[in-house]
Amino acid sequence: MRVARLLLVFVLVSSVFAWDDVGHKATAYIAWQLMSPQAREKAVKILLSAPEDSHLAVFFSNYSARPLEVRQLEFFMMASVWADVVRDRNFPVRNSKYHKSDWHYFDKFWKFENGKVKLLENPEGESGGKAVEKLFELEKILRDPSVQDSEKAIALAWFLHIAGDIHQPLHNSAKVTEAFPKGDQGGNLFLLTPKGTPREKQENLHWFWDSIIIRNIERGSACDLDFIPKITEMITAEYPLSSMRNKLELGKYDKWHEEAFEIAVTKVYPPTLKMFEMPSEEYRKEAFRISKQQIALAGYRIGETLNQIFGK
């Protein structure tokens, strides 16, 4: 019965959370390839210590004949999307305890004025999110030898996720316009489908960027271990670590945010982008190029950070 319930959880997660799950798992895969054996072993050990009510450790498969290293890699990739999994309100205890909606982003409010970017104060009642401050806090928890592994497990899963999120430009931006005086919520309010489109069929700018990989690379029925390595090999060949070592800025999470925000204000909202219209082919290609670079950078930064924390 327990195995059946765990399988049901996995099916629900994989069907709902398809950065999306591909983007997060790609960053985790890149990080894993960079991590030392000691860092991998320590990370998995910690994740397996997660509190039972978090349902985090259930994503490690004990009932499989596949090699241990394969199961550990899958587990690590799933941990990177756990923070989205706990959004599911069908599990109210888990949701109320572990879901933190404002940890996924750190929005800076801004607008175009006379063709230039003008930074704005946060509108009344808008916090802007906590992603950057949480990254600093989570790293501190992971480095603290006095913190129990059960607490570190939750911190590590959140670190994997937020460190990926902060590289998606729209997790750093809230553009203010006449239509959206409190910001467009990272493009979530910027609809790309025609007016009157039923809610369940609407697409917005945020989702366009979140799902950019599967918009450009057909997945078909491929499982994670067939699909993720192929796309990450393509991404890392185009953006190798050797070309990015001087950009890692480990531990400087405010700089990670500033980089992504700069992309948001210079690349995400060109004059050609219109509400209620799908972006052009040229825009899609540029968004794909930027996202590949950001996914590679996120993976390298996560991997090297965990090497520093767990590698010795």
N, C-alpha and C positions, 0 to 999 in steps of 0.2 A: 504493500500500500504506500509506504514512504517513497519507494523508488518511482512509483507511478505518479505521485504528486510532484516529485522533483522534475520528472519529465514534462509534466503539464506546465510547470513554471517556465521551463526552458522554451517550450513551444510558444507560449504566450509572449515571452520576452523577444524571441527571435522574429516573431511576426509583427510586433508593434514597433520595436526599435531596430529598424532595418539594418560641430560636427556630427550625423547619423552613426549607426554602429560601425559602418565600414570605415569612416574617417577615424574614429577612435581606435578601432582595432588595428588599423594601419599604423597609427602612431605608436601603439603598444608593441606591435611586431617589430618595428624599426628599433625601438628602445631595447627590446629583448635581445636582438641580434648584437647590440653594442655592449650589453651587460656582461660582466665577468661571471664565471660559474658560481663564485661565492655570492655575488649580488643576486643572481637568479635564485639560488637555494634559499637565501635569507628572505627574499621577497615572497616566495611561495610559502615558506614556513609561517610567515606573519599572516598572510592572507588566509591560510587554513585555520588560523586562530580566531577568526572573526566570530562575534557573538552569534548564537544560533538564530536569534530572531531577525538578524540582518539578511539571512538566506544567501550570504556571499559565498561561504565555503561549499554550498551545494553544487556550484558550477565546476568543482573538481571531480573528475570521474574516477572513482575507485574500482568500478565494475567494468573494466575494459582490458583487453589483451594488448592494446596498443602500447608502444614504448612510453615509459614514464616521461621522457623529455617532451614528447608530443602533447601529452595530457597537461603537463605543466605550462607549456606555451599557450594552449587553448584557455586554460584557467586564467592566466595572466591577461590575455586579450579580453576575456569576459569581464574580468575585474575592472577594466577601463570603461565599461558601459554600465556597471552596477549603479552608478549615481542616476542614470536614466531609468533603470529597471525599477528603482524604488519610488518612482513617480506613480506607479500603478496603484490606484485607489481600491482595487479589489483586494488588496492586502493592507487593511487600515492600520494595523499595529506597526507593521514595517514602514508604511508610508509616513505615519505621524512621527515616528522616532527618527527616521534616517533621511527623509526627503527634505532638502533645503533649496527652495527654488531660487533664492537670490545668491547662491554660491556659484552659479554657472556662468556669470557674466560680470563685467565691470564697465558699465556704460558711461561714457563721457558725453555730455549734452553739448550740441553745437548746431550751427546753421550756416548757410551761405549768405553772405552780406556783401554786396557789390563785387561778387565773383570770388570773394575770399572766405576762408573758414574763420568763423568767430566762435570762440568757446563761450559757453553760457553757464550760469549757476544752475544747480539742480532745481527743477520745478518743485513747488511745494508738494510734499508727500512722496517724492521720488528719491530713493536712496542711491540708485545707480548700480546696486549690486556689490558683492563682497569678494569676487574672485581673487583679486590681487592680495588683499589682506589674508585671505584663507590660505593661499599658497605659502606665504611666509609662516603662518601658524602651523600648517601641516608639516612643512619641512622640519620645524622645531620639534614637533611631536615625534617624527620619525628618527631624529637624531638623539632623543633623550633616552638614555639607558634606564631611567627609572620608570618609564611608561610601559605598561603591560602590552604584550603583543595583541591582545584582543582590541585594545584601543588603537594601536598602530595599524591594524588591519583596515579599519574603517578610514583612518587617515590616509593610508596608502591608496586605497581604492578611489578616494576623493581626489588625491593628488594626481593620479593617472588621468582622471577625467577632466579636472579643471585645467591642468597644464595643456591638455589638448584643446579644450574649449577656448582658452585665451588666445590661441593662434588663429581662430576663425574671426576675421575682421569684424563681423557684425555682433560678436559677443563683447565688443568694446565700444559700441557706438549707439547713440540715440539721436537721430537727426530730428531737429525741430523745424516744423513748417507751420503755415497757417492752418493746414488740415490737422496737424499733430502738434499742438502747442506743448504737450508734455513728452514729445519725442515719439519716434515710430517704433519703439521697443525693439531695437536692433533689426529693423526691417520686417518684423512680424506683422505690422499694420500696413506695410507697403504691398498691396495685392498686385499680382501679375496676371491673374485671370480676369476676364471681362466682368463688368458690373452685372450683378444679378446672378452670378454663378452660385449654385447651392454651396453651402458652407463646407460640406464634406468633399467637394471637388475643388475648393479654392486652393491656390498656391500663392505663397508670398515670397518676398525677396530673401528672407532669412532661410527658409527651407531650400530655396534655389541654391544657396551657398552651402548649406549643411549637406545636401545630397549631391554635390557636384561630381563626386567620383562615379557614382552609378549613373549619372546623366551622360557620362562620357565613355564608360567602359561597361559593356554588356556583361552581366553576371550569369544569366541563365540559371541553371540549377546547381551551380558549383557551390560546394561547402566552403567554410572559412579557410581551411587548410589548403584548398586548391586555388581559391580566389585571392586571398590577402597576400600570400607570398608573391604572386605574379605582379600585382599592382605595386607592391612596395619595392620589388626589384626594379621595376620601371622607374619609379619615383626616385629611388636612391642612385640609380645610374645617371639620371638627369641632374640630380642635386646631391652629389656625394659629400660625405662628411668632410673630406679634405677641403672642399670649397666653402665650408661653413664653420670651421673651427674658430675662426676669429669673430663669429657672430653669436656664440653660445651664451655668453653673459650669464653663466650659471648663478642661480640664486637672486638674480636681479629681475624679479617678477614685474616690477613697475616698468622696466624697460621693455619687457616682452609685450606688455599692454600697449605702451606708446608706439611700438613698431606696428602692431596690428591696427591701432587706431589710425595711424597715418595712412595705411592701406585703405581703410574704410573711407576716409575723407577725400582721397586722391583717385581711387580706382572703382569704388563700389557704386558711386552715384554720378556717372557722367551725364552730360546734358541729353544724351540719346535715350537714357532710361526713363520710361514713362509708366505711370500707374495704369493698371488694367491692361498692360501689354507685356507679352513675354519678351525677354531680352533678345537682342540680335545674336546671330551666330558669332560675330566678332566678340561680343561681350562674353558669351559662353566660353569661348576659347581662352580669353584673358582670365576669366574667373577660374578656369581649370588650371592654367599655368600658375597663378598665384597660390591656389590651394595646394597643389603638389609641393611647391616650395615650402609652404607653411607646415604641411604635414611632416615633411622631412625634417625641418628644423625642430618641430615639437618632439619628434621621436628621438633625435640626437640629444636634445636638452634633457629629456626625461631619462634616457639611458645613462648619460654621463652623471646626472644628479644622483641616480640610484647607485651608480658605481662608487661615488664619493661617500654615500651614506652607508651602504651595505658591503662594499667591495673588499674591505679588509677583514 
